[in-house]
Amino acid sequence: MVVLALFFILLFLGMPIGFTLGLAGLAGIIDAGGTSFLSMAPKRFFAGLNLFPFLAMPFFILAGEIMNHTGITHRLVQFAETLVGYLRGGLAHTNMVASVFFAGITGAATADAAAFGKTLVPAMVKQGYSRPFACAVTAAGSIIGPTIPPSSLMVIYGSIMGVSIGGLFAAGILPGLLICLVCMCIIAAMARRLNLPKAASAPSLMDILRAFRSSLVALIMPLIILGGILGGIVTPTEAASVAVAYALFVGVVIYRAITFDDLVQMLIRTARVTGVIFLIIASASVLGWWLAFEKIPQALAAGFLSLSSDPSMIILMLLAMLLVIGMFMDITAMLIILAPVLAPLTASIGMEPVHAGVVFVLALNISLMTPPVGACLFVLSSVTGETIERIAVSLWPFIIAEMGVLLVIAFWPDLTMFLPRLLGF
């Protein structure tokens, strides 16, 4: 109780989550064995990072930084607009399709929200969309990024749980596409009621081919990443380094849009983002040791099973817990803390590790756009100047729809596992 109280007090006081986890972990170590156990803290701190697949994260982040700097975002949006921009609410549909394309480059929801908040939201407002609705569409589409590979959350889950990252990547493709489809259905259903603008005519085949050619360089990158990993040619870490090499080639040789100073700034931003994530992972490793020492995962699993032995009820309770906690806590820290704790429970009801991982990741992704601590809401509010409250009001139809997708993914494992099984994972 002392450890939990310290954790929530520090969290409430606004201490960065990495320090909160570390101090709570230290309190747990002292509680378990006194000050003589303190020498274990630095060992656990570094052991938490001593996993080769973690190297993939900074490479994927840097590749996304480089591709963003070269103007790839604009080309992908143009291609998406050519495909679906003629529909009523065309720019809203474009936002969703572009999020799918963008997901294969960055795999980060906040990067998606920031990029489209600066470009698509002003364009939508100019065409007559309300700013809260434009921000809501962007937030709803942004969580496609960490669902469709590459996904840093999947890299973290696969690394700490010993689950195939390639299998997780394959399993995330169909759920990500389903989110896009469902959100486009919501936009279509609201289009006439909100009198959303519509293009005068559909694009010709030549228009589509020209837009495709312009964005081809960007579209090749997800094929390199996914094709290499799913084809068994490279590991996720190797695929990430290849992605950086390809992005540098595109930025320096093809588009000539990167200077040495630009590269230095991108490396600095990558180091900052990676440093924050790695601090959280390392600190959570200390707290995780205490949780394992106290057999809390087993106790929690026994507690859930005492409430109900029905797998469906247990899955519903798990989802409710993830969604509620995600409203108040950083999702990376949540994944690192809760995945090892809840894994015995998911195994006891027969969930495959890859399926459980995708369910965890999708539930946490939805938390990125739920108030009061949804990271994508803060990013969009900062970039566009719109209030979080007004964005959240417009966002609820999309949140409900994406929760529906989460339930489908959780209770229909064959949909999630179709591609991993097809590819031999």
Buried (B, 14 or more C-beta within 10 A) or exposed (E): EEBEEBBBEBBEEEBBBBEBBBBBBBBBBBBBEEEEBEEBBEEBBEBBEEBEBBBBBBBBBBBBBBBBBBEBBBBBBBBBBBBBBBBBBBBBBBBBBBBBBBBBBBBBBBBBBBBBBEBBBBBBBEBEBBBBBBBBBBBBBBBBBBBBBBBBBBBBBBBBBEBBBBBBBBBBBBBBBBBBEBBBEBBBEBBEEBEBBBBEEEBEEEEBEBBEEBBEBBBBBBEBBBEBBBEEEBBBBBBBBBBBEBBBEBBBEEBEBBEEEBBEEBEEEBEEBBEBBBBBBBBBBBBBBBBEBBEBBEEBBEEBBEEEEEBEEBBBBBBEBBBEBBEBBBBBBBBBBBBBBBBBBBEBBEBBBBBBBBBBBBBBBBBBBBBEBBBBBBBBBEBBEBBBEBBBEBBEBBBEBBBEBBEBBBBEBEBBBBBBBEBEB
